[in-house]
Amino acid sequence: MEKLYPLKFKTQYMDKIWGGQKVRTHLGKDFGKLPNCGETWEISGVQDHVSVVSNGFLAGNSLEELIEVYMGDLVGDKVYERFGVEFPLLIKFIDANDDLSIQVHPDDELSKKRHQAFGKTEMWYVMQADQGAKLNLGFKEELTKEQYLEKFEAGKLMDILNFEEVKEGDVLFMPAGRVHAIGRGVLVAEIQQTSDVTYRIYDYERKDAEGNERELHTELALDAIDFTVPESYKTEYEAKQNDSVEVVKCDYFTTNVLELNQKMERDFHQEDSFVIYICLEGELTIDFEEGSESVKKGDTVLVPASLEQFFLSPQNSDVKLLEVHL
């Protein structure tokens, strides 16, 4: 069997009622004749949206097919034991040209009970934000379920939600259960559990092309919402040149930020996991024993678990990456 190599996948473009043009203007990705692009799915194991390889001898094969054949060599033995052929993460870029709906995702336990699916813990890295752009993250203060319902039914939901202004480089971690929404003018890279279960709480009375408002999931959301308030909704970190800085570590993924202007060796032998690189700025090559793969801003690459040692080599520019593994 031929050896695995860093894998790229065909981007899946999604037009959305709130989508914009930044996927093209900021990330240099062409979404063709779509009127807008609200989301790109870069690596996905979600049924009906499973990613397909775009580079090398495995081009045309789906991610699920590759896991069936390569198993732990691709994802890591411990990951394969835990998830089988289902890839555990979903990687997206999201461009909000308008406010997204206020929503919440159930945790593993509730998702399994109701939907036979995983829950959805996720994080955002803000790639670009217009002046004054905001995100909704949880509540201003701790509430009981009854207090929340009272405000909700009185049409005063916005009074109790916490909104935070964001800028490029901000990291926001959303465990399942935290109410959240991306506000207009924000472009984010999103890392999340493989799940498409979302409970929509409020959608600004928006109507689609047929004049219909989107469905709300008021009752379903009630049992999923975490009404507690953390000390801070933003993740504090300090990026360091030519170093890997951990920004999020949870049961579902670990994410590091890397800023490079020189070659860096990476070795994930101890982790027994695949590694994903999301290129936020610049160009580089991923060099390994059998060759190299070029990567530029807007690219997402999956490095197989069997590729234990490799190098990240910036090409005539400073490079900024997100590095994700289990």
N, C-alpha and C positions, 0 to 999 in steps of 0.2 A: 504494500500500500504506500502510495506517495506521501511524503511528509506534509504536514499542515503548515500554513504560513499566515501572516496577518491578513484578515479577511475584510473586504469592503462589501457593502450591500447596496442594492438599488433603493434609492430614496423613494418613499411613498408620500405623495403630496395630497393634503386634504384641504379643500376650500371650506370655509366656515362663515357663518353669518357675521362674525366679528373679525375675520382675518384681514391681513394687509399685504404689503409688498416687500417687507424687510427681508424675507427669505431670499428674494432676488437681489435687493439693493445692498444688504449688509453681509449676506452669506454667499452671494454669487451662485445661487442655485436656481436653475431655470424650471419653473413649474408650468411652462407651456401656455395653453390657452385658458387655464383656470382664471376666473375673475380675480381671485385672491388666493393666498395660501395662509391658512390659520395655523396649521401644524404640518411638520414633516415627521414621519416615523422613520428613524434611522436604523435601529435594530429592534426587531419585534418578533416575539413568539406567539402573539395573540392570534387565535384562530381566524381565518379569512384575511389576515394581514401579516402572515409569516414572511419574514425577510428572505430575499433571494440574493445569492452571491453575485457580485458584478466583476470580480477580478480573478485572474489566475485560472488554473485548470479546473477548479470547482465552480466556475461561473455557471449560472443557470440552476444550480442546486439550492433547495430551500434550507434554511437554518435547521428546521426539524429533521430533514433527511440527513444532514451532516451529523447531528447529534446521535441519530440512530446508528450511523456507521462508525463514527469516531468516539462516541461516548465520552469517557473521562479524559481522553487525549485532547478533546476540544474544550470541554467546560471545566474539567477537574473531576477527580473521582468522587470527592465528597459532595460536589454540586450535583453530579449525575445521580448519586444515591438518593439525594434529597428531592430532586425535581424530575428525574427521568428525562424524557425527550422534550419537555416543556422548558424553553429558555426562560430564566427567572426574572430578567429585567427588560424594560421597555425604555428606549432612548428616543427623545423627541426634541425638536426645536419648536417653540410656540411664539407666534407673532400676534399680539393683541392690538388691532387697530381700533377696537372698541372694548368696553368693559366685558369681561367674561362673566357668566352667571356665578352667583354665590353657590358654592357646593361643598359637599363633604363626601369622604370615602369611608366605607365600613372597614373594620379590621378583619384579620384572617378568620376569626371565630364566627363573626356575623355573616361574612361573605360565604363561608363554607355552608352554613346553615341555610341561607336564603338562595344562593346562586351557584353553589358547587364551584366556587372560584376562590382565588386568593384575594386578600384585602389589598389596600393600596396605600402604602407609605411612599412618599416621594420627596424630592428636593428640587429647588430651582437655583440655577446660577444665572444672574442677570447679565446678559451679554451687551445690551444697550437699553437705555431708558430715556425717553423724552423728558425735558424739563418738567418737574412737578409730578411725574408719573407715580402712581401708587399701587400697592397690592393690598388686598384684604387678607389679614392673618388673624384668625380667631376673634376673640371678644375683648372689649375694653376692660371688663372686669368679670370676676367669676359670677356665674349665674346658676340658679337651679333650673331644672327642666320646666317648671311651672312659670318662672319669671320669663324665661325665653319665649314660651308659648304665648304668654300675655302680650309681650311686645310684638311678636310675630303677627298675632291675630289683629292687633290694633294698627297694623301697617307701619310699625316703627322699628323694623329690623335694622335699618341703617344706623339708628341711634346707638345700638349696642355693639356694632361691629368695630373692630380695630383696623384702621387703615394706616399704612406706613409708606412714606416716600422712599423710593429706591434709586440706586445708581449702578452703573456698571461695576461688576465685581461682587455685588452683594450676594450672599448665600442664604437661602431660606429653606429650612427643613420642616416638612409637614408630616408628622406621624398620622396614621389613619385616625379619623375622628376629629381632626382639626378643621374647622370651617375656613375656607379660603377662596380667593379669586384673584386672577391677574387683571390689573387695570389697563386701560387704554395707553398705548405708547410704550409698551414693554416687550422686549424680545428676550426669551429665556431658553436656556438648555435645561431640559427636564430629565431626571433619572427617577424611575419608579419601578415598583413591583409590576410583574406582568399581570395586569388586571384592567378591565375596561368598565368596572362597576363604579358608577358615579350617581350620587343623589343630588339632584338640582333643587336648591332651596328657594332661590329668587332669580328672576331673569329680566327685571326692569320692564315688565309687560311688553317685551319685544314680540313682534309678529314676523313669521316667515313670509316667503313670496306668495303663499296662498292665503295670507291673512290670519294664520293660526298662531297662538302663543305656544311656546314649547312646554312640554309636560313638566310639572313640578312633582317632587317626591317628599312632600311635607311629612307624612306619617313615617315612611321608611327612614327618613333622615333622623328623626327624633331619637331612636335607639342607637344611632351611630355617633352622634355628636358628643365630643369631649368638652364639657363646660368649664374645665379648669384653665387657668391662665399662667403661662410660664413667666420667668423673670424677664426674658427677652425673646422676641420672636425672630430676631436676626442672629445668624451664626457669626460670632467674632473669630477672625483669623488674621494672620499676617503672612502674606506671601513672601517667599525668600528666593532670591535668584539662584538657579541651578540646584534647587532642592525640592523635595516632595513634601508638601504641607497637608496634613490630614484636616479636612473640614467637616466631614460627616462620617460617623461610624455607627451603624445600627445593625439589627439582626438580618437585614435584607441586602445591604451593600455598604461598602466603604468608598468614599470619594476623596481624592487628593487634588490639590491644585499645584501645577508645575509651571514655573516660569524659567525658560532656558535661553542661554545665548552660547552654550557650548555643549559638546557631546556628553550624554549621560547614559551610564549602564543601568539596566533594570533587570532584576532577577526575582521571579515570583515562585521559585521552586518550593519555598516553605508554605506558601498560601494555598497551593493545590486548587487554583482557580484561574479561569480566563481573566484577561484584563481588557478593558475598553478604553480607548483614547478618543476624546472629543476635542477637536482642534478649534480653539477660540480665537487665536491670532497666529499669523505667520505661516511658514512652511518648514517641513522637516522630512527626513526619511526615517523609517524604522528599519534598522539594519540587523540582519540575523545571519546565521551560518550559510544558508543557501541563497541569500540574496537580500533585496531591500524593497520597501514599499514606500512610495511618496505620499505625503499627507499635506493637505493645505486647510486653511480656515474653512469651516463648514463641513469638513470630513469627519466621519466617525469610523473607527477601525476596531475590529475584534482580534486581539492577540490570543491564540489558543494556549491552553494550559501546558501543552507539551513543549512549547517554545520557551524554555525556562530562562534563557539568557538572551538578551537583545539590547540594542543601543538606540537611543533617540538622538538624532543628529540634526540640529537646526541648519537651514539652508539660507544663508545670507540675510537672516532676519531674526529678531527676537521671537520666541515661540511661547504661547500660553496654551496649556492643556488641562483638561479634566481627566483624571486617571481613576477608573472605577473597577472594583473587583468585589468578590464575595468573601 
